[in-house]
Amino acid sequence: MTEQIILLPNGIHLHVQAELTEKPVVLFLHYSGGTLGMWNGVLPLFGSGCSIVAPDFRGHGRSDKPESGYHIEDMADDIFLLLQQLGIAKVHIVGSSMGAEVGLCLAANHPELVQSLVCEGALYNEFGDYGLFDGTAEEIEQEKARVMERMSMRADLVYDSREAYIDALRVSYETQNLWNPVTAKFADSTMELREDGTYGNRYLNRVRMAYMSGYLDLRFEDYYKRVSCPVLFLPSEDEWANEKIRASIKEFGSLVPSYEIGHLPGAMHAFVWMQMPKEAGGMAKAFIDKTEKAAIAG
């Protein structure tokens, strides 16, 4: 597996991990605030039968962090340009949370490119049709403003040493029973040494806010209507327990050529790929393998 920084035609540098052969390409897209390091426990399941591409999105990991351009459309354009740079004409996508949203956008805008889509995210809207928040148009706008105000108050935490940074993440993950060798390696990938000698997370709050300002208005049904590949939905335990989310998944599924729902008991949103990498990765790989076999047969 090679790692490199690739300059896109739009001027953005993306950090990418890839292993390209003649085998089908699987594109792994991480969640908001994550890095390509989240796939450490999953990639070995795909290595023998697939080519692999795993980028850090703009604003994340070791990729560029421009002042703007954090709508899922912008990030999907980055990934499309990256695939062109790598000479890739067809991909299967495994997306986690925001990565599922970007993958969905890519599949809608370039249906000829995407052969299958695993969505561990983009399962419901925040507002409007298929949304979780009930209220009038005025109440919706007020809630959006409250969300953004709360987010603006978050500070980018600073630590005096690498050890202090890792310890803080370890304590947070341990409270959720998430600390394991995979999350430990992932935690290290989120850390950066800053010019003043302090340590902090590579994911800055200004990037989070820029992404969220677009996310709150997303209507995923507008994207699913333009998807032409099979979709696997992977809700978390909490999402599957929510009647509204189960209903929205089925509505979104009705908009695509075919879909399946995979449910892993105890799965946590976004973290499932590090929480139970063999189970989640195995489910995604089985879906991709089945899609490949169907394409060959038909």
C-alpha positions as CSV (number, residue, x, y, z in Angstrom):
1,M,0.0,0.0,0.0
2,T,1.5,3.3,-1.0
3,E,0.8,6.8,0.5
4,Q,1.2,10.0,-1.5
5,I,0.0,13.6,-1.7
6,I,-1.7,14.2,-5.1
7,L,-2.3,17.7,-6.5
8,L,-5.7,17.9,-8.2
9,P,-6.4,20.2,-11.2
10,N,-8.4,22.4,-8.8
11,G,-5.3,23.1,-6.8
12,I,-6.2,20.9,-3.8
13,H,-3.7,18.5,-2.4
14,L,-5.2,15.2,-1.2
15,H,-3.4,12.7,1.0
16,V,-4.2,9.2,-0.4
17,Q,-3.4,5.6,0.4
18,A,-3.8,3.3,-2.6
19,E,-3.0,-0.1,-4.0
20,L,-4.0,-0.4,-7.7
21,T,-4.0,-3.6,-9.6
22,E,-6.2,-5.0,-12.4
23,K,-8.7,-6.0,-9.7
24,P,-12.0,-4.1,-9.0
25,V,-11.4,-0.8,-7.2
26,V,-13.0,-0.1,-3.8
27,L,-13.0,3.5,-2.7
28,F,-13.1,4.1,1.1
29,L,-14.5,7.4,2.3
30,H,-14.2,8.4,6.0
31,Y,-16.5,10.2,8.3
32,S,-16.5,13.9,9.2
33,G,-13.5,14.5,11.5
34,G,-11.9,11.2,10.6
35,T,-9.0,10.2,8.4
36,L,-8.1,7.4,6.1
37,G,-6.6,5.8,9.2
38,M,-10.1,4.7,10.3
39,W,-10.0,1.9,7.7
40,N,-6.9,0.2,9.2
41,G,-8.8,-2.8,10.4
42,V,-10.9,-3.1,7.2
43,L,-8.5,-2.8,4.4
44,P,-6.8,-6.2,5.0
45,L,-10.1,-7.9,4.2
46,F,-10.1,-6.4,0.7
47,G,-6.4,-6.5,-0.1
48,S,-6.3,-9.9,-1.9
49,G,-9.3,-9.4,-4.2
50,C,-9.6,-5.7,-4.7
51,S,-7.7,-2.5,-5.6
52,I,-7.9,0.1,-2.9
53,V,-8.2,3.9,-2.8
54,A,-8.6,5.6,0.6
55,P,-8.2,9.4,0.6
56,D,-8.3,12.1,3.4
57,F,-11.0,14.6,2.4
58,R,-10.1,18.2,2.1
59,G,-10.0,19.7,5.6
60,H,-9.0,16.3,7.1
61,G,-5.9,14.4,7.9
62,R,-2.9,15.4,5.8
63,S,-4.9,16.9,3.0
64,D,-5.2,20.7,2.3
65,K,-7.5,22.8,4.5
66,P,-8.8,25.6,2.4
67,E,-11.0,28.4,3.9
68,S,-14.0,27.2,1.9
69,G,-15.4,24.4,-0.2
70,Y,-16.8,21.9,2.3
71,H,-20.2,21.1,0.8
72,I,-20.5,17.5,-0.1
73,E,-20.6,18.6,-3.8
74,D,-17.1,20.2,-3.4
75,M,-15.7,17.1,-1.8
76,A,-17.3,14.8,-4.3
77,D,-15.7,16.9,-7.1
78,D,-12.3,16.4,-5.4
79,I,-12.8,12.6,-5.3
80,F,-13.9,12.6,-9.0
81,L,-10.7,14.5,-10.0
82,L,-8.6,12.2,-7.8
83,L,-10.0,9.1,-9.6
84,Q,-9.3,10.7,-13.0
85,Q,-5.7,11.4,-11.9
86,L,-5.4,7.8,-10.9
87,G,-6.9,6.6,-14.2
88,I,-9.8,4.9,-12.5
89,A,-13.0,4.5,-14.5
90,K,-15.1,2.3,-12.2
91,V,-15.4,2.1,-8.4
92,H,-17.3,0.5,-5.6
93,I,-17.8,2.9,-2.7
94,V,-17.7,2.2,1.0
95,G,-18.7,5.4,2.8
96,S,-19.0,6.2,6.5
97,S,-21.3,9.1,7.7
98,M,-20.1,12.1,5.7
99,G,-18.2,9.7,3.5
100,A,-21.5,8.0,2.6
101,E,-22.9,11.5,1.8
102,V,-20.0,12.3,-0.5
103,G,-20.2,8.8,-2.1
104,L,-23.9,9.3,-2.7
105,C,-23.2,12.6,-4.3
106,L,-20.5,11.1,-6.5
107,A,-22.9,8.2,-7.5
108,A,-25.6,10.7,-8.4
109,N,-23.4,13.0,-10.4
110,H,-21.4,10.3,-12.1
111,P,-23.6,7.2,-12.3
112,E,-21.4,5.7,-15.0
113,L,-18.5,5.6,-12.5
114,V,-20.1,4.0,-9.4
115,Q,-20.8,0.2,-9.5
116,S,-22.1,-0.1,-5.9
117,L,-22.6,2.0,-2.9
118,V,-22.3,1.1,0.8
119,C,-23.9,3.8,2.9
120,E,-23.2,3.8,6.6
121,G,-24.7,7.3,6.6
122,A,-27.0,9.4,4.3
123,L,-29.8,7.4,5.9
124,Y,-32.1,10.4,6.8
125,N,-32.3,14.2,6.5
126,E,-32.1,16.5,9.5
127,F,-35.1,18.6,8.4
128,G,-38.0,18.5,5.9
129,D,-39.1,15.3,4.3
130,Y,-37.5,12.2,5.8
131,G,-36.1,14.5,8.5
132,L,-35.9,13.9,12.3
133,F,-36.9,17.4,13.3
134,D,-40.6,18.2,13.3
135,G,-41.6,21.9,13.1
136,T,-42.7,24.8,11.1
137,A,-40.5,26.5,8.6
138,E,-39.7,29.2,11.2
139,E,-38.9,26.6,13.9
140,I,-36.6,24.7,11.5
141,E,-34.6,27.9,10.7
142,Q,-34.4,28.6,14.5
143,E,-33.1,25.1,15.2
144,K,-30.5,25.4,12.4
145,A,-29.3,28.7,13.9
146,R,-29.1,27.1,17.4
147,V,-27.1,24.2,16.0
148,M,-24.6,26.5,14.3
149,E,-24.3,28.7,17.4
150,R,-23.5,25.8,19.6
151,M,-20.9,24.6,17.1
152,S,-19.3,28.1,17.0
153,M,-18.6,27.9,20.7
154,R,-16.4,24.7,20.3
155,A,-12.7,25.4,20.7
156,D,-9.9,23.6,18.9
157,L,-8.2,21.8,21.9
158,V,-4.5,22.2,22.4
159,Y,-2.1,19.8,24.1
160,D,1.5,20.2,25.3
161,S,2.6,16.8,24.2
162,R,1.8,13.9,21.9
163,E,1.2,11.7,24.9
164,A,-1.4,14.2,26.4
165,Y,-3.3,14.3,23.1
166,I,-3.4,10.5,22.8
167,D,-4.4,10.1,26.4
168,A,-7.3,12.5,26.0
169,L,-8.6,10.5,23.0
170,R,-8.0,7.2,24.8
171,V,-10.1,8.3,27.8
172,S,-12.9,9.4,25.5
173,Y,-12.9,6.2,23.5
174,E,-12.6,4.0,26.6
175,T,-15.9,5.5,28.0
176,Q,-17.6,4.1,24.8
177,N,-15.7,0.8,24.9
178,L,-14.0,1.8,21.6
179,W,-10.3,1.7,22.6
180,N,-8.5,-1.0,20.7
181,P,-5.4,-1.4,18.5
182,V,-7.4,0.0,15.5
183,T,-8.7,3.1,17.2
184,A,-5.2,3.7,18.8
185,K,-3.6,3.8,15.4
186,F,-6.4,5.9,14.1
187,A,-6.1,8.4,17.0
188,D,-2.4,8.9,16.0
189,S,-3.5,9.8,12.4
190,T,-5.7,12.6,13.7
191,M,-3.0,14.4,15.5
192,E,-0.8,17.2,14.2
193,L,2.2,19.0,15.6
194,R,1.6,22.8,15.2
195,E,4.1,25.5,14.5
196,D,4.1,26.7,18.2
197,G,5.1,23.2,19.3
198,T,1.7,22.2,20.6
199,Y,-0.4,19.2,19.5
200,G,-4.0,19.2,18.2
201,N,-6.6,17.5,16.0
202,R,-6.1,18.0,12.3
203,Y,-9.9,18.6,12.0
204,L,-10.4,22.3,12.8
205,N,-13.7,23.7,14.0
206,R,-14.0,26.1,11.1
207,V,-13.9,23.1,8.7
208,R,-16.6,21.4,10.8
209,M,-18.8,24.5,10.7
210,A,-18.4,24.9,7.0
211,Y,-19.4,21.3,6.4
212,M,-22.4,21.5,8.8
213,S,-23.7,24.7,7.2
214,G,-24.3,22.8,4.0
215,Y,-25.3,19.5,5.7
216,L,-28.3,20.9,7.5
217,D,-30.0,21.7,4.2
218,L,-29.3,18.4,2.4
219,R,-32.2,16.5,0.9
220,F,-30.7,13.0,0.3
221,E,-33.7,11.9,-1.8
222,D,-32.6,14.4,-4.5
223,Y,-29.4,12.4,-4.8
224,Y,-30.8,8.8,-4.5
225,K,-33.2,9.6,-7.4
226,R,-30.1,9.8,-9.7
227,V,-28.3,6.7,-8.4
228,S,-28.1,3.8,-10.9
229,C,-26.2,1.2,-8.8
230,P,-27.2,-1.2,-6.0
231,V,-27.0,0.3,-2.5
232,L,-26.3,-1.4,0.9
233,F,-27.6,0.7,3.9
234,L,-25.7,0.0,7.2
235,P,-27.6,1.7,10.1
236,S,-26.2,1.7,13.6
237,E,-28.0,0.1,16.5
238,D,-29.5,3.5,17.5
239,E,-30.4,4.4,14.0
240,W,-32.1,1.0,13.4
241,A,-34.1,1.5,16.6
242,N,-35.5,4.8,15.4
243,E,-38.8,4.3,13.5
244,K,-38.3,7.6,11.4
245,I,-34.9,6.5,10.3
246,R,-36.1,3.0,9.4
247,A,-38.9,4.6,7.3
248,S,-36.5,7.0,5.5
249,I,-34.1,4.2,4.7
250,K,-36.9,2.3,3.0
251,E,-38.1,5.4,1.2
252,F,-34.5,6.1,-0.1
253,G,-34.2,2.4,-1.0
254,S,-37.3,2.7,-3.2
255,L,-35.6,5.3,-5.3
256,V,-32.6,3.2,-6.4
257,P,-32.4,0.1,-8.7
258,S,-32.0,-2.3,-5.8
259,Y,-31.0,-2.1,-2.1
260,E,-30.2,-4.2,1.0
261,I,-30.1,-3.3,4.6
262,G,-27.4,-4.7,6.8
263,H,-27.7,-4.6,10.6
264,L,-24.9,-5.3,13.0
265,P,-26.2,-5.5,16.6
266,G,-24.4,-3.0,18.8
267,A,-22.9,-1.1,15.9
268,M,-22.1,2.6,16.6
269,H,-22.5,5.2,13.9
270,A,-19.2,6.0,12.1
271,F,-17.1,4.1,14.6
272,V,-18.4,0.6,13.6
273,W,-15.5,0.2,11.1
274,M,-13.1,0.4,14.1
275,Q,-15.4,-1.1,16.6
276,M,-16.0,-4.3,14.6
277,P,-13.9,-4.1,11.5
278,K,-14.2,-7.7,10.5
279,E,-17.9,-7.8,10.7
280,A,-18.6,-4.4,9.1
281,G,-15.9,-4.9,6.5
282,G,-17.0,-8.4,5.8
283,M,-20.6,-7.3,5.2
284,A,-19.5,-4.6,2.8
285,K,-17.1,-7.0,0.9
286,A,-19.8,-9.6,0.5
287,F,-22.1,-7.0,-1.0
288,I,-19.4,-5.8,-3.4
289,D,-18.5,-9.4,-4.4
290,K,-22.2,-10.1,-5.1
291,T,-22.4,-7.0,-7.2
292,E,-19.3,-8.0,-9.2
293,K,-20.7,-11.5,-9.8
294,A,-24.0,-10.1,-11.0
295,A,-22.3,-7.8,-13.4
296,I,-20.2,-10.6,-14.9
297,A,-23.2,-12.9,-15.2
298,G,-25.5,-10.3,-16.7
